Amino acid sequence: MVLDSMSGSVVYSAIDLTDGFYQILMRESDIPLTAVSTPSGMLWEWLVMPQGLKNAPATFNRMVSHMFRPLRDFAPSYFDDIFVHSRAEGDLSAVEVHVRHLRQVFQVMRENKLYANLKKCVFCAPEIPV
């Protein structure tokens, strides 16, 4: 599905979200259910969704898909990756369209306090390395 929607595009970016699971807050009533005992006898409770929960990957994927649903025509997501692809439209070059698309993606990230791992991101490339 992701690859099909990208055919015909000429400019690509791949955005890797940082610590995806840790960006989802736990429901207040569920926090005590995450408690673990430390060697000192204290209890540690997770305030954010820890990795290792059975439904954590699906929950994170659902959240990201929901947030970026309005942009899915040019920015499909897959778990912690967002793939932005663009082609020329009307009088605008592919790069101009791509910059506009990236701004929309960054706006959604800013509104939802999602952060990218810049070391793993690729911007405005002719292809996304595998």
C-alpha positions as CSV (number, residue, x, y, z in Angstrom):
1,M,0.0,0.0,0.0
2,V,2.7,2.5,1.0
3,L,4.8,1.7,-2.1
4,D,1.8,1.9,-4.5
5,S,1.0,5.4,-3.3
6,M,4.6,6.5,-3.9
7,S,4.8,5.5,-7.6
8,G,5.3,8.4,-9.9
9,S,6.8,10.6,-7.2
10,V,10.3,12.1,-7.8
11,V,11.2,13.6,-4.4
12,Y,11.2,11.6,-1.1
13,S,11.7,12.1,2.6
14,A,11.7,9.5,5.4
15,I,11.1,10.7,8.9
16,D,11.8,8.4,11.8
17,L,9.9,9.2,15.0
18,T,12.0,9.1,18.2
19,D,11.1,6.8,21.0
20,G,7.7,6.2,19.6
21,F,6.1,4.3,22.5
22,Y,7.4,6.8,25.0
23,Q,5.4,9.5,23.3
24,I,2.1,8.0,24.4
25,L,0.9,8.9,27.9
26,M,-0.6,6.1,30.0
27,R,-4.2,6.5,31.1
28,E,-4.3,7.7,34.7
29,S,-6.2,4.6,35.8
30,D,-3.7,2.3,34.2
31,I,-0.5,3.7,35.7
32,P,-0.7,1.6,38.9
33,L,-1.0,-1.5,36.6
34,T,2.5,-0.8,35.2
35,A,4.3,-0.9,38.6
36,V,7.4,-2.9,39.0
37,S,9.5,-3.3,42.2
38,T,13.1,-1.9,42.2
39,P,16.0,-3.5,44.1
40,S,15.6,-0.8,46.8
41,G,12.0,-1.9,47.4
42,M,10.5,1.2,45.7
43,L,7.8,0.9,43.1
44,W,8.4,2.3,39.6
45,E,5.2,3.3,37.6
46,W,5.3,4.1,34.0
47,L,3.7,7.4,33.0
48,V,4.2,6.7,29.3
49,M,3.6,3.5,27.4
50,P,6.5,1.2,27.9
51,Q,7.9,-1.1,25.2
52,G,7.1,-4.7,25.8
53,L,3.4,-4.3,26.3
54,K,1.5,-6.7,24.1
55,N,-0.5,-4.1,22.3
56,A,2.1,-1.3,22.3
57,P,3.1,-1.6,18.7
58,A,-0.5,-1.7,17.5
59,T,-1.4,1.2,19.7
60,F,1.4,3.4,18.5
61,N,0.8,2.5,14.9
62,R,-2.9,3.4,15.3
63,M,-2.1,6.7,16.9
64,V,0.4,7.7,14.2
65,S,-2.0,6.6,11.4
66,H,-4.8,8.6,13.0
67,M,-2.7,11.8,13.3
68,F,-1.5,11.6,9.8
69,R,-4.7,10.4,8.1
70,P,-5.4,13.7,6.5
71,L,-2.0,13.7,4.9
72,R,-2.0,10.0,3.8
73,D,-2.1,10.8,0.1
74,F,1.5,12.1,0.3
75,A,2.7,11.1,3.7
76,P,1.8,7.5,4.5
77,S,3.1,6.2,7.9
78,Y,4.2,2.8,9.0
79,F,4.8,2.5,12.8
80,D,7.5,5.1,13.6
81,D,8.3,6.0,10.0
82,I,6.6,8.7,7.9
83,F,7.3,8.6,4.1
84,V,6.7,11.9,2.3
85,H,6.7,11.8,-1.4
86,S,5.9,14.4,-4.0
87,R,5.7,15.1,-7.7
88,A,5.3,18.4,-9.7
89,E,1.8,19.9,-9.6
90,G,0.7,22.6,-12.0
91,D,3.2,25.4,-12.0
92,L,5.0,24.1,-8.9
93,S,8.2,22.0,-9.2
94,A,8.4,18.7,-7.3
95,V,10.7,20.3,-4.8
96,E,8.3,23.1,-4.1
97,V,5.5,20.7,-3.6
98,H,7.7,18.5,-1.4
99,V,8.6,21.5,0.9
100,R,4.9,22.3,1.2
101,H,4.2,18.6,2.1
102,L,7.0,18.6,4.7
103,R,5.7,21.7,6.3
104,Q,2.3,20.1,6.8
105,V,3.9,16.9,8.3
106,F,6.0,19.1,10.7
107,Q,2.9,21.0,11.7
108,V,1.1,17.8,12.7
109,M,4.2,16.6,14.6
110,R,4.5,20.0,16.4
111,E,0.8,20.0,17.3
112,N,1.1,16.4,18.7
113,K,4.5,16.8,20.3
114,L,6.1,14.1,18.1
115,Y,9.8,14.2,17.7
116,A,12.1,12.9,14.9
117,N,15.4,11.2,15.1
118,L,17.3,13.5,12.7
119,K,20.2,11.0,12.4
120,K,17.8,8.5,10.8
121,C,15.9,10.9,8.7
122,V,16.3,11.5,4.9
123,F,15.1,14.7,3.3
124,C,14.4,15.6,-0.3
125,A,16.2,12.6,-1.8
126,P,15.6,11.1,-5.3
127,E,15.1,7.7,-3.5
128,I,14.9,6.4,0.1
129,P,17.8,4.1,0.9
130,V,16.9,0.7,2.2
